Amino acid sequence: MKSAIETMIGMIVMAMLALVGASYLVASINSASAQKFHSSVVQEVEASDFSPVVIEKCEKKAKENGYNSLTITTMETTTGDNYAEIVLDYKYVVPLLDQIMDHTITGYAR
């Protein structure tokens, strides 16, 4: 009887660990998705030569994809070259543990 109870407790602990691990895996996949989206925005802005229409489209697309915000600030160097700072804010959520953290990805388009 004692070994049956120990086995059941062991199974419950293993199931809980599997759920927590799966929860972190989902959060990691969402984070990788945000990084991929950010890199695609950098490429789009570079390819469009900092077009305001493309920048507005990317910001709208970020809202549609559920990200907090996408800020694209176009700037100019002292030599007259354009570049843009691209900042993507998103929530890093671990649902099972009820953790919600704000993360930011910053990059530059030249």
C-alpha positions, 0 to 999 in steps of 0.5 A: 500500500505504501508503494502505491501512494508513493507512486501516485505522488510521484506521478502527480509531481511529474505531471505538474512538472510537465505542465510547467515545462510546456507552459515555459515552452509556449512562452519561449515559442511566443518570444521567438515569434516576436523576434522573427516579426521584429526582424521582418519589420527591420527588413521591410523598413530597409527595403522600402527606404524608410517609407512612411506608408510601410512604417504605418503598415508595420505598426498596424500589423503589430497591433493586429498580431497582439503586440503592445506596440511597435515604435519606428523612429526615423533618424539621420546621421551626421553624414546625412544617411537615414536609419531607423530605431525599431522597438517592439514591446510585447508581453511574455506570458507564462499562463500556468504560473500566472506570470506576465512580463513586458519585454522589449526588442530593439533594433536598427534599420540602415 
